[in-house]
Amino acid sequence: MDGDPPLVSSLNSTTVDFDLSPEQQSIRKLAKDFADKEIAPGARERDRGETFPKDVLRKMAPLGLLGGPVPEKYGGIGLDFVSHALVTEEVGRADSSVRTTLSVQISLVEMTILKFGTEEQKQRWLPSLCKGEIIGCFGLTEPEVGSDATKLRTTAKRDGDSWVLRGRKMWISNGSVSKLALVFAQGDPSKEAKGITAFVLERDRQSYGSQALHGKLGLRSSDSSELILDDVRVPDANRLGEIGDGFKIAMTALDSGRYSVAAGAVGVAQACIDASVQYATTRKTFGKPIAGHQLVQELIADMVVETEAARLLVWRAGDLKDKGRPNTRETSIAKLYASEAAQRAADNAIQIHGGYGFSDEFPVERYWRDARVNRLYEGTTQIQKLIIGRFATGIDAIG
Ligand SMILES: Cc1cc2nc3c(=O)[nH]c(=O)nc-3n(C[C@H](O)[C@H](O)[C@H](O)COP(=O)(O)OP(=O)(O)OC[C@H]3O[C@@H](n4cnc5c(N)ncnc54)[C@H](O)[C@@H]3O)c2cc1C
């Protein structure tokens, strides 16, 4: 028919392009230079002292890196999603604690307000989040409820033009340092998932409490806290999305957060390769650098293959996001694979470093400790497998 493109031409227009654009290369370089100069050097001391990286964030903000994918009109720099992954990988390569802080700020909080907020809410909150004037947190998990978020126990009771929130949130990254909290509460338990509503709390107005958690295996310089909601009164104007849409909003936020975790995990895996190559080419045994022993090269080759595979999975998910296409399955695959690959890479890296790998004289033991949480938060490895399995079989085996 006139006007329809011939089939062959539409086939030819479908390309798989692994080359980054000049803009993507330049934002990657900016993030890499910043990570090498401003993030990596202090990572060990922050880890030892459980010091929240506020100085790093202060330096990142003017570069626009605290609001990467948020459009410029709301204070971000309008990065495409592949670029967002490139930046997140570089930050994750240097320090997973900083990367976690950023993942929550950008992918869970800013992107969720961007997607579900009214114009007034976006204007009100996004510019100060993107500039780093306020830190945000995302409160879904509770002391009794993690994977099964439909069962959350924090309640939201309507009272005139306000809501009264009561409950506890557990393991909330950025919780103690936050000035803004995106939280989820149950307004009608009889409706289960459909009774959950999302709210944005501004600490200066709806004072919620927090208690920092200590003694973590890794991510020691990121803040993890319990949030305390003791009858916190929230105006209805701070409701995000429709009443009862909270669970849907939380799951959409996790699609965004998982992508960021996956990119950060690729960064950890790359850091493990870099440290291992450096060490293996200088440390000598039996008269030659250990990189010259085939079994050591095998450890490195395994890391390289899995890191590249993980990176490509992240880029594919990002490409779908950039095209506005469904990507829950692809994001889960990337998150699952990258987080497991990062853990294996960190384990190989310690092996290559021998006894020194067991000490924080070298960064690889921190990579190993920090990589562990990627398999837990934003949906555990088991939950990712169940999401992927549901797409494969059509059967929901999560519940
Ligand atoms: C450092 C850190 C930071 C975090 N930051 C945040 C944050 O900012 N905001 C937030 O809301 N949460 C955060 N979390 C919480 C995190 O998302 C949860 O820990 C995670 O979702 C798992 O929930 P859970 O710990 O309650 O484990 P549970 O849900 O109790 O699961 C325990 C085990 O059972 C398995 N399991 C559960 N259900 C199934 C099933 N159906 N089939 C098979 N296996 C199953 C799990 O995979 C896991 O192995 C953070 C956690 C940590 C450790």
The ligand as an ORCA input file, in Angstrom:
! r2SCAN-3c Opt
* xyz 0 1
  C      21.822     -2.055     53.514
  C      20.376     -2.154     53.156
  C      19.727     -1.061     52.613
  C      18.363     -1.115     52.324
  N      17.718      0.018     51.860
  C      16.359      0.017     51.768
  C      15.649      1.229     51.453
  O      16.246      2.283     51.218
  N      14.296      1.192     51.418
  C      13.589      0.056     51.665
  O      12.356      0.100     51.630
  N      14.228     -1.111     51.951
  C      15.592     -1.154     52.015
  N      16.258     -2.319     52.333
  C      15.476     -3.521     52.617
  C      15.588     -4.583     51.535
  O      14.963     -4.162     50.370
  C      14.998     -5.883     52.122
  O      15.910     -6.345     53.098
  C      14.747     -6.918     51.057
  O      13.679     -6.529     50.233
  C      14.408     -8.292     51.653
  O      13.409     -8.183     52.623
  P      13.648     -8.830     54.055
  O      14.966     -8.399     54.553
  O      12.455     -8.526     54.896
  O      13.710    -10.387     53.795
  P      12.471    -11.392     53.684
  O      11.437    -10.863     52.772
  O      12.041    -11.763     55.050
  O      13.184    -12.643     52.988
  C      14.071    -13.508     53.705
  C      14.551    -14.602     52.748
  O      13.423    -15.327     52.226
  C      13.457    -15.292     50.805
  N      12.084    -15.220     50.319
  C      11.091    -14.381     50.723
  N       9.984    -14.618     50.023
  C      10.271    -15.596     49.139
  C       9.559    -16.285     48.127
  N       8.290    -15.988     47.822
  N      10.178    -17.263     47.459
  C      11.480    -17.577     47.695
  N      12.234    -16.972     48.626
  C      11.629    -15.995     49.331
  C      14.236    -14.035     50.448
  O      14.764    -14.122     49.144
  C      15.295    -14.033     51.527
  O      16.307    -14.922     51.150
  C      17.632     -2.306     52.571
  C      18.301     -3.425     53.077
  C      19.638     -3.369     53.378
  C      20.304     -4.577     53.971
*
